[in-house]
Amino acid sequence: MRQNWIVSLIAIWMIIACNGNVAKIDGKEVENAVLTANDLSKDYSFESMLDSVIEDVNCAVFPIVNKKIVFQDKYASMDTSQILVIPFSPNGKNFKSSAYSNIKSRYILINPGYIKEFAMKNTLNDATSVKPLLELMILHEIGHFILQRTGAFDAINDGDSTQLGEQQSNLEPEFITSEKKVELEADSLAIVMVRKQKVNKYDCLNVEFNIELLVPAMQFQMSGKRMIDNFGASDIGFLHDPNSSHPNMELRITFMNYFLYPTATLKGLIDDYIYNRTVRPVHNQLLDPRIYQGLEKHLPDDSI
């Protein structure tokens, strides 16, 4: 309902602009409307870093998709080549994503504070990983614009559940649904935009260099942490997804690493991972004594 209200408000502003009553829509008004509708506050604490992030991403994105990311001080809703970026911090727990793209209203919401926290836990614990991770997330959201599918980089859960996924029963298969495939497609488009820098020589080497270092390091960190946390366990290869809309982050990062460096080793790792998620749990059911196997049972002294 709130998203529909924002779209209607922006549409009204655009009609007024077309009639010549105002020159252009003020980006600050659009930003305030989005923040108010989602019960968010603007985050001013990463302005310098975000300026550099936007510059790098625009260099990589604009020649490919003819879209430019801008902050509210340069945003005009009449310019359909612009996408408004709004850094925010949540006022509560209602907004469940670290980054979100709204295609119709042409804006991207991004939570730098949460992304920094995520980077410190899931990269090599180096603050220099925050900027590359911000670039990766914004590129993912641009992927949603290319797909013309509104979406979020992740879906933050309350409680102890994480975006990495949870190790649960090895009897329950986990499938990549059509909804989850949209997120994987947006991930792949983010990497395609990075790889095109090298092929087409757009001179946007900052974002290429940053992502090429970030993604392999994240995969190493995530898979290594899982193995250490489950040292001695007989089965550490299976992770459930954190929710119905997004694959777990370890699987996504492994796919992105493969898109960057399509080696046979990474392909085999993904194949094993998918097997452990889908086929192996079904096989495990055939051997688990807690599951009825269809055999007729008799009491020890039953002579019938």
C-alpha positions as CSV (number, residue, x, y, z in Angstrom):
1,M,0.0,0.0,0.0
2,R,2.8,2.4,0.9
3,Q,4.7,1.7,-2.3
4,N,1.5,2.4,-4.4
5,W,1.2,5.8,-2.5
6,I,4.8,6.7,-3.4
7,V,4.2,5.8,-7.1
8,S,1.0,7.9,-7.2
9,L,2.7,10.9,-5.5
10,I,5.7,10.8,-8.0
11,A,3.3,10.5,-10.9
12,I,1.4,13.6,-9.7
13,W,4.7,15.5,-9.5
14,M,5.6,14.4,-13.0
15,I,2.2,15.6,-14.4
16,I,2.7,19.0,-12.8
17,A,6.2,19.2,-14.2
18,C,4.9,18.4,-17.7
19,N,2.4,21.2,-17.5
20,G,5.2,23.6,-16.8
21,N,4.1,24.6,-13.3
22,V,7.5,23.6,-11.9
23,A,10.8,23.1,-13.6
24,K,11.7,19.7,-12.2
25,I,10.9,17.4,-9.3
26,D,13.1,18.0,-6.3
27,G,14.9,14.9,-5.5
28,K,14.8,15.7,-1.8
29,E,11.0,15.6,-1.9
30,V,11.0,12.2,-3.5
31,E,13.6,10.9,-1.0
32,N,11.6,12.2,1.9
33,A,8.4,10.6,0.6
34,V,10.2,7.2,0.3
35,L,11.8,7.4,3.7
36,T,8.5,8.5,5.4
37,A,6.5,5.8,3.7
38,N,8.9,3.1,4.9
39,D,9.5,4.5,8.4
40,L,13.2,5.1,7.6
41,S,15.8,7.8,8.4
42,K,18.4,9.0,6.1
43,D,22.0,7.8,6.9
44,Y,24.5,10.6,6.6
45,S,27.4,8.7,8.1
46,F,28.9,7.2,4.8
47,E,28.6,10.2,2.5
48,S,32.2,10.4,1.4
49,M,32.5,6.6,0.8
50,L,29.2,6.6,-1.1
51,D,30.3,9.4,-3.3
52,S,33.2,7.3,-4.4
53,V,31.0,4.1,-4.7
54,I,28.5,5.9,-7.0
55,E,31.3,7.3,-9.1
56,D,32.8,3.9,-9.6
57,V,29.4,2.2,-10.3
58,N,28.3,4.9,-12.8
59,C,31.5,4.5,-14.7
60,A,30.8,0.7,-15.0
61,V,27.0,0.9,-15.5
62,F,26.2,3.9,-17.7
63,P,27.9,2.6,-20.9
64,I,26.0,-0.7,-20.6
65,V,22.5,0.2,-19.5
66,N,22.3,4.0,-20.1
67,K,21.3,4.5,-16.5
68,K,23.0,6.8,-14.0
69,I,22.8,6.6,-10.2
70,V,22.4,9.9,-8.4
71,F,21.7,11.3,-5.0
72,Q,18.7,13.5,-4.2
73,D,20.6,16.8,-4.9
74,K,20.9,15.8,-8.6
75,Y,17.8,13.7,-9.1
76,A,15.1,14.8,-11.5
77,S,12.2,12.4,-11.9
78,M,11.6,13.6,-15.4
79,D,15.0,12.2,-16.4
80,T,14.3,8.5,-17.0
81,S,18.0,7.7,-17.2
82,Q,18.4,8.5,-13.6
83,I,18.0,6.2,-10.6
84,L,17.8,7.8,-7.1
85,V,20.0,6.2,-4.4
86,I,18.8,6.7,-0.8
87,P,21.1,5.7,2.0
88,F,19.0,4.9,5.1
89,S,19.0,3.5,8.6
90,P,15.8,1.7,9.9
91,N,13.7,3.2,12.7
92,G,12.5,-0.2,13.6
93,K,12.3,-3.7,12.2
94,N,9.7,-3.2,9.5
95,F,12.2,-2.8,6.6
96,K,13.8,-6.2,6.0
97,S,16.6,-5.6,3.5
98,S,20.0,-4.1,3.3
99,A,19.4,-2.9,-0.3
100,Y,16.1,-2.7,-2.3
101,S,15.2,-1.5,-5.8
102,N,11.9,-0.1,-6.9
103,I,11.7,-0.3,-10.7
104,K,8.6,1.8,-11.3
105,S,9.6,4.7,-9.0
106,R,13.3,4.4,-10.0
107,Y,15.0,4.4,-6.7
108,I,17.4,2.2,-4.7
109,L,17.4,2.1,-0.9
110,I,20.7,1.0,0.7
111,N,21.6,0.5,4.4
112,P,25.3,1.3,4.7
113,G,25.4,0.6,8.5
114,Y,24.1,-3.0,8.1
115,I,26.4,-3.6,5.1
116,K,29.4,-2.5,7.1
117,E,28.4,-4.9,9.9
118,F,27.9,-7.7,7.3
119,A,31.3,-7.0,5.7
120,M,33.1,-7.2,9.0
121,K,31.6,-10.6,9.7
122,N,31.7,-12.2,6.3
123,T,34.8,-10.8,4.5
124,L,38.3,-10.9,5.8
125,N,37.3,-8.6,8.7
126,D,38.9,-5.7,6.9
127,A,37.2,-2.3,6.8
128,T,38.4,-1.9,3.2
129,S,35.9,-4.5,2.2
130,V,32.9,-2.2,2.9
131,K,33.3,-0.1,-0.3
132,P,33.5,-3.2,-2.6
133,L,30.5,-4.8,-0.9
134,L,28.5,-1.6,-1.3
135,E,29.4,-1.6,-5.0
136,L,28.4,-5.3,-5.4
137,M,25.1,-4.7,-3.8
138,I,24.3,-1.6,-5.9
139,L,25.3,-3.6,-9.0
140,H,22.9,-6.3,-7.9
141,E,20.1,-3.8,-7.7
142,I,21.0,-2.5,-11.1
143,G,20.6,-6.1,-12.2
144,H,17.0,-5.9,-11.0
145,F,16.4,-2.8,-13.2
146,I,17.8,-4.7,-16.2
147,L,15.4,-7.6,-15.4
148,Q,12.6,-5.2,-14.7
149,R,11.9,-7.1,-11.5
150,T,11.6,-5.2,-8.2
151,G,13.7,-6.9,-5.5
152,A,16.1,-6.8,-2.7
153,F,19.7,-7.9,-2.2
154,D,18.6,-9.9,0.8
155,A,15.8,-10.3,3.3
156,I,16.8,-9.6,6.9
157,N,15.2,-11.9,9.4
158,D,14.5,-11.2,13.1
159,G,16.1,-13.4,15.7
160,D,19.2,-15.5,15.2
161,S,18.7,-16.5,11.6
162,T,21.3,-15.1,9.2
163,Q,21.6,-14.6,5.4
164,L,24.2,-17.3,5.3
165,G,21.5,-19.9,5.8
166,E,21.1,-22.5,8.5
167,Q,22.2,-26.0,8.8
168,Q,19.0,-28.0,9.6
169,S,17.9,-31.5,9.0
170,N,19.7,-33.3,6.2
171,L,16.4,-34.9,5.2
172,E,14.7,-31.9,3.8
173,P,15.6,-30.9,0.2
174,E,16.1,-27.3,-0.7
175,F,15.2,-26.2,-4.2
176,I,16.1,-23.1,-6.2
177,T,12.6,-21.8,-7.0
178,S,11.7,-19.3,-9.7
179,E,11.7,-16.5,-7.1
180,K,15.2,-17.4,-5.9
181,K,16.4,-17.6,-9.5
182,V,15.5,-13.9,-9.9
183,E,18.1,-13.1,-7.2
184,L,20.7,-15.4,-8.8
185,E,20.0,-13.7,-12.2
186,A,20.5,-10.2,-10.7
187,D,23.8,-11.5,-9.1
188,S,25.0,-12.8,-12.4
189,L,24.2,-9.5,-14.2
190,A,26.2,-7.7,-11.5
191,I,29.2,-9.9,-12.4
192,V,28.6,-9.5,-16.1
193,M,28.8,-5.7,-15.7
194,V,32.1,-6.1,-13.9
195,R,33.6,-8.5,-16.5
196,K,32.6,-6.1,-19.4
197,Q,35.0,-3.5,-18.0
198,K,37.9,-5.8,-19.0
199,V,36.5,-6.8,-22.3
200,N,35.3,-3.4,-23.5
201,K,38.0,-1.3,-21.8
202,Y,35.7,1.2,-20.3
203,D,38.5,2.5,-18.0
204,C,36.4,1.7,-14.9
205,L,39.0,-0.5,-13.3
206,N,38.2,0.5,-9.7
207,V,35.0,-1.4,-9.5
208,E,36.4,-4.4,-11.5
209,F,39.4,-4.6,-9.2
210,N,37.3,-4.3,-6.1
211,I,34.8,-7.0,-7.0
212,E,37.4,-9.4,-8.3
213,L,39.2,-9.3,-4.9
214,L,36.0,-9.2,-2.8
215,V,34.1,-12.2,-4.1
216,P,36.8,-14.9,-3.8
217,A,37.7,-13.7,-0.4
218,M,34.0,-13.8,0.7
219,Q,33.6,-17.4,-0.6
220,F,36.8,-18.4,1.3
221,Q,35.6,-16.7,4.5
222,M,32.1,-18.2,4.4
223,S,33.0,-21.7,3.5
224,G,35.9,-21.8,5.9
225,K,33.9,-20.5,8.8
226,R,31.2,-23.1,8.2
227,M,33.8,-25.9,8.2
228,I,35.4,-24.6,11.4
229,D,32.1,-24.2,13.1
230,N,31.1,-27.8,12.2
231,F,34.6,-29.4,12.7
232,G,34.2,-33.1,13.3
233,A,30.6,-33.3,11.9
234,S,29.9,-36.0,9.4
235,D,28.0,-33.7,7.1
236,I,28.9,-30.0,6.6
237,G,28.0,-29.6,3.0
238,F,24.3,-28.8,3.3
239,L,22.8,-25.4,4.0
240,H,19.2,-24.4,4.0
241,D,18.2,-21.0,2.6
242,P,17.3,-18.2,5.1
243,N,13.8,-17.6,3.5
244,S,11.6,-18.5,0.5
245,S,12.8,-15.6,-1.7
246,H,16.6,-15.7,-1.5
247,P,19.2,-18.5,-1.7
248,N,21.7,-18.6,1.1
249,M,24.6,-16.2,0.8
250,E,27.3,-18.8,0.5
251,L,25.7,-20.4,-2.5
252,R,25.2,-17.0,-4.1
253,I,28.8,-15.9,-3.6
254,T,30.1,-19.3,-4.9
255,F,28.0,-18.7,-8.1
256,M,29.4,-15.2,-8.4
257,N,32.9,-16.4,-8.0
258,Y,32.3,-19.0,-10.8
259,F,30.9,-16.2,-13.0
260,L,34.1,-14.3,-12.4
261,Y,36.4,-17.3,-12.7
262,P,34.6,-20.1,-14.6
263,T,37.0,-22.9,-13.6
264,A,36.2,-26.7,-13.5
265,T,37.0,-26.7,-9.7
266,L,34.3,-24.1,-9.0
267,K,31.8,-25.8,-11.3
268,G,32.4,-29.1,-9.4
269,L,31.9,-27.3,-6.1
270,I,28.6,-25.9,-7.2
271,D,27.4,-29.2,-8.6
272,D,28.2,-30.9,-5.3
273,Y,26.5,-28.2,-3.4
274,I,23.3,-28.5,-5.5
275,Y,23.4,-32.3,-5.1
276,N,23.7,-31.9,-1.3
277,R,20.7,-29.5,-1.3
278,T,18.3,-31.5,-3.6
279,V,19.2,-35.1,-4.2
280,R,21.0,-36.3,-1.1
281,P,18.3,-35.4,1.4
282,V,15.9,-37.6,-0.5
283,H,18.4,-40.5,-0.4
284,N,18.9,-39.9,3.4
285,Q,15.2,-40.4,4.0
286,L,15.5,-44.0,2.7
287,L,18.0,-44.8,5.5
288,D,16.6,-42.8,8.4
289,P,14.9,-45.0,11.0
290,R,12.6,-42.1,12.0
291,I,10.9,-42.3,8.7
292,Y,8.5,-45.1,7.9
293,Q,10.0,-47.2,5.2
294,G,6.9,-49.1,4.1
295,L,7.9,-52.4,5.8
296,E,5.3,-54.5,7.7
297,K,6.2,-54.7,11.4
298,H,5.4,-57.6,13.9
299,L,5.6,-58.0,17.6
300,P,8.3,-60.5,18.7
301,D,5.8,-63.1,19.8
302,D,3.3,-62.5,17.0
303,S,2.7,-65.8,15.2
304,I,0.1,-64.5,12.7
